[in-house]
């Protein structure tokens, strides 16, 4: 069983930055693609960013390109999401996801609130 624990959320003013972290348990972290998703109140969960097993390939939702950066440290079993130029519409619960040999794991989420 894999556990994913997000941290780093909080309250920030528009234009500010936050760095989210997701620590994963288990020994398969470096073999798994990782992703960040978010869910705003009353909306469906949406894709934010993804990163390949080695970290050599990343992809982003269009609205996050140029503002968000996903990265990973396989030695620490951790994936990060650096969020810059935050907007009020980025307010949501942010979730870490791991694709692990056909099984999808989710963290519990971390709240990000951007004030105008």
C-alpha contacts under 8 A as a table, 3 or more apart, distances in Angstrom:
res1	aa1	res2	aa2	distance
1	X	26	X	7.63
2	X	24	X	6.88
2	X	25	X	5.51
2	X	26	X	5.92
2	X	105	X	6.94
3	X	24	X	5.69
3	X	25	X	5.28
3	X	26	X	7.77
3	X	105	X	7.61
3	X	106	X	7.85
3	X	107	X	6.93
4	X	22	X	6.26
4	X	23	X	5.65
4	X	24	X	4.59
4	X	25	X	6.65
4	X	96	X	6.95
4	X	97	X	7.78
4	X	105	X	7.52
4	X	106	X	6.42
4	X	107	X	4.55
4	X	108	X	7.50
5	X	22	X	5.30
5	X	23	X	5.23
5	X	24	X	6.55
5	X	96	X	7.89
5	X	107	X	5.49
5	X	108	X	6.75
5	X	109	X	7.73
6	X	20	X	6.98
6	X	21	X	5.51
6	X	22	X	4.26
6	X	23	X	6.51
6	X	95	X	7.21
6	X	96	X	6.75
6	X	107	X	6.41
6	X	108	X	7.05
6	X	109	X	6.00
6	X	110	X	5.96
7	X	20	X	5.75
7	X	21	X	5.27
7	X	22	X	6.43
7	X	110	X	6.09
8	X	18	X	7.03
8	X	19	X	5.92
8	X	20	X	4.51
8	X	21	X	6.13
8	X	110	X	7.26
9	X	18	X	7.06
9	X	19	X	7.56
9	X	20	X	6.23
9	X	110	X	5.34
9	X	111	X	5.27
9	X	112	X	4.93
9	X	113	X	7.93
10	X	18	X	7.96
10	X	110	X	7.98
10	X	111	X	6.14
10	X	112	X	5.03
10	X	113	X	6.10
11	X	112	X	6.16
11	X	113	X	4.74
11	X	114	X	5.91
11	X	115	X	7.31
12	X	16	X	6.08
12	X	17	X	7.26
12	X	18	X	7.71
12	X	112	X	7.87
12	X	113	X	6.33
12	X	114	X	5.02
12	X	115	X	6.26
13	X	16	X	5.56
13	X	86	X	7.66
13	X	114	X	5.37
13	X	115	X	4.78
13	X	116	X	6.18
14	X	85	X	6.98
14	X	86	X	5.34
14	X	87	X	5.02
14	X	88	X	6.24
14	X	114	X	5.70
14	X	115	X	5.68
14	X	116	X	5.32
15	X	84	X	7.06
15	X	85	X	4.19
15	X	86	X	4.89
15	X	87	X	6.40
16	X	84	X	6.16
16	X	85	X	5.50
16	X	86	X	5.51
17	X	82	X	7.48
17	X	83	X	5.40
17	X	84	X	4.40
17	X	85	X	6.24
17	X	86	X	6.18
18	X	82	X	6.16
18	X	83	X	5.25
18	X	84	X	6.75
19	X	80	X	6.87
19	X	81	X	5.61
19	X	82	X	4.42
19	X	83	X	5.97
20	X	80	X	5.51
20	X	81	X	4.98
20	X	82	X	6.40
20	X	83	X	7.90
21	X	78	X	6.69
21	X	79	X	5.86
21	X	80	X	4.53
21	X	81	X	6.51
22	X	78	X	5.41
22	X	79	X	5.23
22	X	80	X	6.28
22	X	96	X	6.32
22	X	107	X	7.98
23	X	76	X	7.76
23	X	77	X	5.87
23	X	78	X	4.49
23	X	79	X	6.74
24	X	29	X	6.93
24	X	77	X	5.46
24	X	78	X	6.14
25	X	29	X	7.70
25	X	77	X	7.21
26	X	29	X	6.69
27	X	30	X	7.82
28	X	31	X	5.32
28	X	32	X	6.66
28	X	100	X	7.64
29	X	32	X	5.43
29	X	53	X	7.97
29	X	74	X	6.78
29	X	77	X	5.85
30	X	33	X	7.99
30	X	53	X	5.60
30	X	54	X	6.85
30	X	74	X	5.45
30	X	77	X	7.39
31	X	53	X	5.50
31	X	100	X	7.72
32	X	52	X	7.32
32	X	53	X	5.14
32	X	98	X	6.52
32	X	99	X	5.76
32	X	100	X	5.52
32	X	101	X	7.64
33	X	50	X	7.37
33	X	51	X	5.87
33	X	52	X	4.68
33	X	53	X	4.75
33	X	98	X	6.20
33	X	99	X	5.71
33	X	100	X	7.62
34	X	50	X	5.80
34	X	51	X	5.47
34	X	52	X	6.68
34	X	53	X	7.34
34	X	79	X	7.34
34	X	96	X	7.40
34	X	97	X	5.71
34	X	98	X	4.73
34	X	99	X	6.45
35	X	47	X	7.86
35	X	48	X	7.49
35	X	49	X	5.60
35	X	50	X	4.12
35	X	51	X	6.20
35	X	96	X	5.86
35	X	97	X	5.00
35	X	98	X	6.47
36	X	47	X	6.52
36	X	48	X	5.35
36	X	49	X	5.25
36	X	50	X	6.35
36	X	81	X	7.62
36	X	94	X	6.86
36	X	95	X	5.64
36	X	96	X	4.72
36	X	97	X	6.02
37	X	45	X	6.57
37	X	46	X	5.44
37	X	47	X	4.48
37	X	48	X	4.87
37	X	49	X	7.01
37	X	94	X	5.75
37	X	95	X	5.10
37	X	96	X	6.43
37	X	97	X	7.36
38	X	45	X	5.44
38	X	46	X	5.44
38	X	47	X	6.62
38	X	48	X	6.65
38	X	92	X	5.92
38	X	93	X	5.45
38	X	94	X	4.26
38	X	95	X	5.76
39	X	43	X	6.27
39	X	44	X	5.94
39	X	45	X	4.28
39	X	46	X	6.26
39	X	92	X	5.22
39	X	93	X	5.31
39	X	94	X	6.59
40	X	43	X	5.37
40	X	44	X	7.26
40	X	45	X	7.34
40	X	91	X	6.45
40	X	92	X	4.20
40	X	93	X	6.34
41	X	92	X	7.00
47	X	60	X	7.87
47	X	61	X	6.45
48	X	60	X	5.85
48	X	61	X	5.30
48	X	64	X	6.89
49	X	58	X	7.25
49	X	59	X	5.60
49	X	60	X	4.31
49	X	61	X	6.25
49	X	69	X	7.92
49	X	70	X	6.50
50	X	58	X	5.53
50	X	59	X	5.29
50	X	60	X	6.52
50	X	70	X	6.99
51	X	55	X	5.64
51	X	56	X	7.54
51	X	57	X	5.76
51	X	58	X	4.40
51	X	59	X	6.64
51	X	70	X	6.79
51	X	71	X	7.01
51	X	72	X	7.84
52	X	55	X	4.99
52	X	56	X	6.33
52	X	57	X	5.27
52	X	58	X	6.39
53	X	56	X	7.71
54	X	57	X	7.64
54	X	74	X	7.91
55	X	58	X	6.99
55	X	71	X	6.56
55	X	72	X	6.25
58	X	70	X	7.17
60	X	64	X	6.25
60	X	65	X	5.86
61	X	64	X	5.51
61	X	65	X	6.51
62	X	65	X	5.42
64	X	67	X	5.46
64	X	68	X	5.49
65	X	68	X	6.19
66	X	69	X	7.72
67	X	83	X	6.09
67	X	84	X	5.13
67	X	85	X	6.13
67	X	86	X	7.75
68	X	81	X	6.72
68	X	82	X	5.50
68	X	83	X	4.50
68	X	84	X	6.08
69	X	81	X	5.64
69	X	82	X	5.02
69	X	83	X	6.61
70	X	79	X	7.31
70	X	80	X	5.62
70	X	81	X	4.59
70	X	82	X	6.38
71	X	79	X	5.79
71	X	80	X	5.22
71	X	81	X	6.60
72	X	77	X	7.77
72	X	78	X	5.76
72	X	79	X	4.13
72	X	80	X	5.87
73	X	76	X	5.43
73	X	77	X	6.12
73	X	78	X	5.41
73	X	79	X	6.30
74	X	77	X	4.83
74	X	78	X	6.44
75	X	78	X	7.91
83	X	86	X	6.63
86	X	90	X	6.46
86	X	114	X	6.78
87	X	90	X	5.36
87	X	91	X	7.60
87	X	114	X	6.13
87	X	115	X	7.81
87	X	116	X	7.57
88	X	91	X	5.67
88	X	113	X	7.33
88	X	114	X	4.66
88	X	115	X	5.68
88	X	116	X	5.96
89	X	114	X	7.53
90	X	112	X	7.58
90	X	113	X	7.45
90	X	114	X	6.69
91	X	111	X	7.78
91	X	112	X	5.40
91	X	113	X	4.57
91	X	114	X	5.45
92	X	111	X	6.05
92	X	112	X	5.52
92	X	113	X	6.61
93	X	109	X	5.79
93	X	110	X	5.37
93	X	111	X	4.35
93	X	112	X	5.99
94	X	109	X	5.24
94	X	110	X	5.28
94	X	111	X	6.23
94	X	112	X	7.01
95	X	106	X	6.73
95	X	107	X	5.79
95	X	108	X	6.69
95	X	109	X	4.43
95	X	110	X	6.67
96	X	106	X	5.79
96	X	107	X	5.34
96	X	109	X	6.99
97	X	104	X	6.92
97	X	105	X	5.61
97	X	106	X	4.71
97	X	107	X	6.62
98	X	104	X	5.71
98	X	105	X	5.13
98	X	106	X	6.63
99	X	102	X	6.41
99	X	103	X	5.87
99	X	104	X	4.76
99	X	105	X	6.59
100	X	103	X	5.04
100	X	104	X	6.11
100	X	105	X	7.46
